Amino acid sequence: MSYLVQSLGLTVQNFLSAAIGISVLVALIRGFKRSSTGTIGNFWIDLVRSTLFILLPLSILLTIPLVQQGTIQNFNPNQIIKTMEGADQVLPMGPAASQIAIKQLGTNGGGFFGVNSSHPFENPTPLTNLLQMIAILLIPVALVFSFGRLLNKPKEAKAIFMVMLFLLILSLSVSLYSESVYNSTLNIEKSLEGKEVRFGTTSSVLWSTVTTCASNGSVNAMHESMNPLSGLAQLVNMMLGEIIFGGVGSGLYGMILFIILTVFIAGLLVGRTPEYLGKKIESFEIRMTMIGVLIPGLAILVFSFIALARNNGLTELTNSGPHGLSSILYAYTSAAGNNGSAFAGLAVNNPFYNITLGIAMLIGRFGVIIPALAIAGSLASKKSIAASSGTLRTDSTLFNIILIGVIMIVGGLTFFPALSLGPIAETILMNQGLSF
C-alpha cells in the first residue's frame, strides 16, 4: 500500500479500534457504577479522550526508542542494492515505526511488512522485541486496575488480574515444554524452524503466547512451524475469547461476561442471589452474556465446517491430516478473535476466504460489543444494592478457582471435539512417528 494509505488509513484505524475497545469497557463500568439511569456515557467523548490522552502519547513514547534502535521511519522510495552474488535486492522503506507503535499498544498486530515483527526493519534488536511485547500487554493490564480504581474495588481488580496471569502462565508453560522437549520424530530439540535466530526459541514462544492471549496477532516467528502442543495453546488462547488480558478494553469486558456467567452458576449451586458489584444479575444479563460468549465460537466452528466441506476451502491447503484441520481452524479462530496471526500453510487471499474470514471478523467483534453494551444499559437502569451475608464474594481465591473452571469448561465443551481432531491428534500421531 502507499505511504498515504498506511499513514491515514491503516494507522488511523489502529487508533480507532483500540479506542472503541476502551469506550465499550468504560460504558460497561458505568453500568455497574450508575444507578437508576438510562445513560452510560457519550461514545464520541470516550473515543476522543482514549485517543488523545492514552493512545497517542504512548505511541509517541514507544516510537522514539524503536527509531533509535533501527526501526525505519521515513518516506523514501524503496532502495535497490547489489548483493554479494551480484543480484538486485529491494529494501523496503516507509513510515513503519509510528504504525508499529500503535499496532502493538492497540493490540492490532497488522505488520508494516509481510513477515510482521520478524522483519529486521520492523523489529531490529532484542530491545525492540522486548519493548513490543511489553507494549502488547501494557494497556490491557493497566485497564484491569483502572476497572478497580473507577469502581473503588481494588480487590476485584487484583482477583481478575490473578486469573488472567494464571491462564497466561499456564499457556506459556505448555508452549515452552512443547518447544523444549526432544522430538523423536524429527530427531531435534529446541527446533529453530520458522523462528528468527536473533531471538531464539524461548523469546519466540513467549511472543506467540502474548500475541494470542492479547488479541494482537503480530508475530516474530512462524506459528505453524511450532510443535502441535504449542499450536494447541495458541488456539485455546484465542478460542476462550482472548480474555487473558486480551485486546485493549475487549479482553476485560470479555472476562466480565465470564464473571457474570460464573456468578450466576455459583449462585445456583449455593442458593444465593446472583449479584456482581452491587447489581443483581437477572435473565436479561444472562441471555446477553451467553450470546457474547457463544457467538464467536459459533462463527469459528460454522465457517471451519463450511471450508472443510467445500473444494475451494481445501484447494489452498498445503498440509493434510490433522495439521490441515488445525490450519483452517486457526484461520477462523484468529479472525473471529480479531487476532490476525495465521498458520501459513493455508493461503487465504482468495474470494472464498476473504469473504468468510471478513464476516467472521465482524461477528467476532460486534457479537461481543453489542451484548456488552446491552448489559451496561440494563445494569445502569437498576438500583445498586448493598452487599449482605447472602452475597457471593467475587474477590476471593475460591471464586477465582470457580471462574477458571467455568472458562475452561465452556471452552472445552465448545471446542474440544475440533481440537481433538486437530492439534491433539497430531501430537499423538507425531509421538508415533508420523508428521504432516
N, C-alpha and C positions, 0 to 999 in steps of 0.2 A: 504494500500500500504506500501511497505517497506520504511524505512527511506531514503535509497538511492534514490528511485523514488521520494519521497516527496521533497528531497533537490535538486537533479539535474534535475528532470523532471518538477514537478509542479511549484516549486519556480522560476525556470528559465523562464518558460512560463509566470508567473505572471509579471516578469520584462519586457519581450519582448512585451507582449500585450499592456502594458501601454506605452512603448517607441514607439511602432508603432503609437499609437494614437497621441502622441506628434509630431512625424515625419510628419504625414499627415497634422496636423494643421499648422506646420511651413512651409510646402510646399505650403499650401493654402495662408498663409500670404505673402510668396514670390511672389505668383501670383499677389497679389494686389500691392506689393511694386516694383516689377521689371517692366521694360518697354521694349517692342520690343526685347524680348529674347526668346530663345527656351528651357531654362532650369529653373528648380525650385528647384535646390539643389541636394545633394547626400544623398540617403536614408540611406546608411550604416553609414555615418558620423553622421547624425542626430540620428540614433538608438544608436550608441555608446555613444555620448555625453549625450543623455537623460538618459541613464542607469547609466553612471559613475558619472555625475555631479548633477543629480537631484534625481533619484530614489534610488540609492544605499546609498548615505549619509543620506537621510531622513529615509530610512528603518532602518539603524543602530541607528539613534537617537530615533526612536519610539520603537525599540526592547528593549532598555535598561530599560525604565520605565515599560514596560509590564512585563519583567522578575522580576523587583524589586517588582511589585505588586502581583506576584504569577503565571503569565502565564508560563507554563512549557517550558523548553528548555534543552533537554538532549537526549542522545542516549541509555538510559536504557531500558531494556525489560519491558513489562507490569507488573505491580505489582498486586499480588493476596493477598487480605486481608480477614479477617473474619469479617462479620457484627455482630451486636449485637444479631441477631437471629441465628448466627452460620453458615450462608450460605457464600459461596465464592463469592467475588465481584472482578471483574477485573478493575484495574485503568490504563487507557491508558497512555503511556509515549511518548516521541518523541520530535523532534526539532520543536515545534509549534510556539513559539513567533516570530522567524525570518520569517516564512511563513505568519503569521497573519499580520505582519507589512506591507509587500508588497501587501498582498491581499487587505488591506484597502487603502493604499496610491495609489495603481494602479487601484483602483475601480474594482477589480476582484471578490472578495467575496467568493470564494470557501473555506470552512472551513476545518481545520485540523481534526475536529471531526464532526460527522454526524449532530449534532444539532447546529453546527456553533457557533456563538458568544453568545448563551445562555448557553454554556458549561462552568462550573466554572474553568476548566483548560485553557480555551481559553480567557475568559472574566471574571476574578475573582472578580473585585470590581467596584463600581460606577466610580472610577477614570479611570480605563481601558475602561469602557463603554464610558465615555466622550472623552477620547483620540482617541478611534477608530472612533467615529462619526466625530470628527474634522479631522482625517486623511482621511476619505472618501471624504470630501469636499475640503480639503486643496489645492491640485494641480489643480482640475477643476476651483476653484475660482481664484487661482493665474494666471492661463493661460488666463483668461479673461483680466486681467490687463497687462499681457505680450503682448497680442494682441494689446492693445492700445499703449504700450511702443514701440514695434517693428515698428509699423506704424506711430508713433508720432501722435496718435489720442486718447488722454486720454478721451475725452468726449464720443467717440464712445464706449470705454470700459465701462465707467460708465453707459451708457444707456443700454448696453447689460446686465450688472450686475443687474441693477434695474429690468429689465424684468424677469430675472431668479429668483431673490429674491421674486418678487411679486407672481410668479407662485408657488414657494415653500411654501410661507406663506399661499396662498390660499388652496393648497393641505393639508397642516398641519392643518389648521383651520377646514376643513371638517372632517378630521380624528379625531381630538380632540373632536369635537362636537359629532361625531358618537359614540365614546367610552365613553363619559361622560354623555350622556343623558340617562334617565331612560328607560329601555327596558321592556315594559309591557308584552310582550310575554314570556320572560324568568324570569320576575319579579326580575331584578337585575339592579344595577347601577355601572358603572366602573368595568366591569367584568374582573377578573384576569384569566379567562380560556385561556390557551395557552400562558400566559405571565410569565416571570421569576419574582418571587416575590422580588428578590433582587433589581430590577429596577423599577417595578411598571408599571401602565398603561401609564402615560404620557411619560416616557422615551422609552417605547416600541413603542408608536405611533410616537414619534419623529424619532426613528431609522427607522421605516418602511417607513416614508416619505423620509428621507435622502437616504436610500439604493435604493429606486425605482426611485428617482429623479436622482441619480448619477450613474446609471448603475452598481451598486455594487453587490447587491444580497445577502450580508451577512445579517443575521437576529439575533435578540436577543429575538424574540418572534415568535409564530406561526401565520403567516398572515391569515391563514384560520379561526382561532378562532375569529378574529375581526369581527365587525358588517359589513353588506354588503356595507354601505357607505364608510367605511374605505377601503374595498377591491376595491370599485369603484375608489377611489382616487389613490390607488396603481396601478391599471390597467391603468388609464389615464396618470399617470406619465410616465409609460413605453411606452404606445401607441403613445405618442407625439414624440417618438424618443429619450426619455431620454435626452432632450436638456436643462432641468432645472439644469444647471451646468453639469450634465451628466458624462460620463466616461472621463478618462484622455485624453484630446485632442478631443475625439469623440463627447463629448457634445457640445463643441464650434463650431466645423466645421459643426455639425448638425444644430445648431442655425443659423450659417451663411447661410446655404441653405434656411432656412425660411426667413431670412432677404432679400436675393436676390429675393425670390418669392414675398415678401411684397413690395420691391422697384418696381418690375415690375407691380404688381397690382395697387399700388398707382400712378405710372406713367401713367397708362392707365386711371385712374379715373380723374386725374387733367390735363392730356395732356402734361406731362413733360417727357423728355427723361430719361429712366431708367438708373441711374448711382449709383455706390456704391464705395466709397473710390477712386474716380478718374478713374474708369474703366466703360466703357459702358457695360450694361447688354443686350446681344442680344439673338437671338433664340437658339444658341447652349447652352449657360449657362442655359437658362430656361428649355430646354429639359433635361439636366443633373440634374438640380435641381429637376424637377418633378420625375425623376427616383429615385433619392436619398431619396425623401420624401415619395414616394408611395410604393417602393419595400418592405420595412419591413412590412407595413400594409397588402400588398398582401400576404406575407408569413404567417402572423398571421391568416388571415381570411380563406385562402385556406386550410391550414393544419388543422385548427379547424373544418372546414366543413368536411374534409376527416375523421377526428377522430370521429365526430358525426355520420357519415354515415356508419361506419364500426363496426362490432361486437367487433373486437379486440381493437378498440378505446374506447369501453364502458365497457369492462369486468373488467378493473382495477379501475373503478369509484365507490367510496363508497357513494356518495351523489346523490340524484335525483333532478329533477326540475331545477330551475334557478341556484341553487348553484353548481350543477353538470356541467352546461354550463360554469359557471364562472371558475371552476377548470380547464377545458380544455382550455378555452380562456386564462387563466393566464399562463398555461404551455407554450403555443406557443408565447405569448407576451413576457414572460421572456426570452425565447430562442432567438427570433428574435431581442430583445433589448440587447442581450448579458448581461442579468442581472443575472439570476440563482436562484433567490428566487422562492418559489413554494407554491401552496395550496396542503397540504399533503394528501388531500382526493383522490388524483389521483396518483396511483402507476405507474411510467413511466419506471421502469427498466425491459423492455421487448423489443424484436426486433422492434416492430412497432414504439413505442415512441422513442427508442434510435435512430433509423434511421431518422424519420421525424423531431424530435427535433434537431438532428445534422445538417440536411440540412437547417432547419430554422435559426440556428446559423450562418452558412456560408453565407446565403443570407442576413441576417440582418447586418452582419459585412461588407462584401465586397460589398454589394449592395449600401452602402453609401460611402465607401472608394473610390471605382473606380470613381463614378461621381464627388466626391470632388476633386480628383487628375486631372480629365479631365478638370474641371472648372479652377483649378490652372494653368494648362498648357495653356489653352485658354486665361486667363487673362494676364499671363506673356508675351504673344506674342503681346498684344495690347499696344498702346501708352497711357500714363497717360494723363488725361485731367484736366484742372483746373476747380474748381467749379465756376458756374455762377449763374445768377439770376434764371435760369431755373432748377437748381439742387435742388432736394428734400433733405432737411436736414434729416439725419438719426440719429442725436443725440438729437432730441427734444422729449418732452413729447408726442406730437401728434403722432409722428412716433411710439413711444413705444406702444401707445394705439392701433394703427393700426396693429402693429406686433403681439400683444397679441390676437387681434381679428382674424387675419389670422391663427395663431397657433390653436386657439380653434375651428375655423370653419373647417379647414382641418381635425383636429382630430375628430370633431363632425360628419362631413359628412361621414368620413371613418368608424368610429366605433360605432356611436350612436345606430344603429339598434341592433348590437350584445350586447352592454351594456344594452339596454332596456330590452332584454330578459334574461339578467344575473343579475347583482347586483341591477339594478334599480327595476326590477320586484320582486326580493327577498325582497328588502326594503319595497315595497308596501304590499306584502303578509305578511311580518313579523308584520307590523303595524296592520294587520287584524287578527293576532293570529296564523299564520302558520309559521313553521320553517322547515328546510330541513337538 
